[in-house]
Amino acid sequence: MHGWLWLQPVWLLMNFVFMKVKHNIKSNIGILVSVILCFPFNDILCQEVEKIVNNYFSTVHIDSIRAVKAAYLEIESYYENSPRNYVIPLPGQSNHSIHRIYRCWPGYHKTEVYKDETLIATFYSIEDSTSLNFANHYTTLNLKPVKFEFYPILAERYINEGKSIKLVGEKKIDECYFHEIRVKLPGKSFVFLYFDQASYLLNYIKQDNGIITQASDYKKVNNFLIPFSITKSKDGVKFFESKFVKIDIDECLGIGEFR
C-alpha cells in the first residue's frame, strides 16, 4: 500500500485545479453576476460586488482563458503532512513530484506523475471515461471525466454556481487590503474570496473547513494572466505548494498522447 502514496499528487491536483466547466461558455459576466448578486442585496452592494468581480475577470482576460483549445503544462508540487479533516490523506513524509499535463478541450486529458524523473503513474480522462495506470496496471475509475482549467476558471465556477454572494467588507493581509466576498455554494458550504484592492487580482480563497489557498505570482501567458504559484495552509501551517514550470498554449497535441 505504501507505493500508492505517490498517487496523492494526482488526487490533490485534481482537487483544486481540475474543474468541471463547460469550455464554450459565452455568457456575459456582467449580466450573469448581476442576476446572481442583485437578490437579496440592495443596489449599492450589488453594484460594488459586481464591480469587484468584473475588475478581476477583466484583468486576467477570462475570455482568452476560455478560448484555449489545447495546452501542455509542467507543474512542480511539494507536499507536507495533511491537516486534520482534509479530504485527501497525504503521506507522513515530505513529497515532491513533477506533473506533465496534456490537455485538449473538451474531452481529452492526461496527467503523468514523475518522482525523481521516474514515471510512477498516469491518469487519463477520455471523453466519458477515466482510468489510472499505476505500475503497469490499469484501473477504471468511477469518477466524472477530468476537466482541467486554469485557476481563474475556479473563481468563475464559484460565481456561476453560487446561491448567494455577499460583500463582507475589507480585510488586511500582509500589509495589503482586500475585498472579502462570501459565496454560498450548493448545499451548506461557503467559500470566501479575497480580491486585492490595488491589483484587482484574486489572491486568497478560504474554505469553511479552514483551508486557505493562496494564488500568487500572476504572469502573462499569451494575452491572459494566471497565477503560477499555489499554496495551501491550515491553522497557519503550509502543507502544499505547486508551481508552473512550463506552459505551452494551443500546442498541436495528437489523440495518441491520450492513449
Beta strands, then each sheet from edge to edge (+ up, - down):
strand 1: 70-79
strand 2: 95-104
strand 3: 108-115
strand 4: 118-126
strand 5: 129-134
strand 6: 137-141
strand 7: 164-173
strand 8: 176-184
strand 9: 190-196
strand 10: 202-207
strand 11: 211-221
strand 12: 224-234
strand 13: 237-249
sheet 1: 6+ 5- 4+ 3- 2+ 1- 13+ 12- 11+ 10- 9+ 8- 7+
end
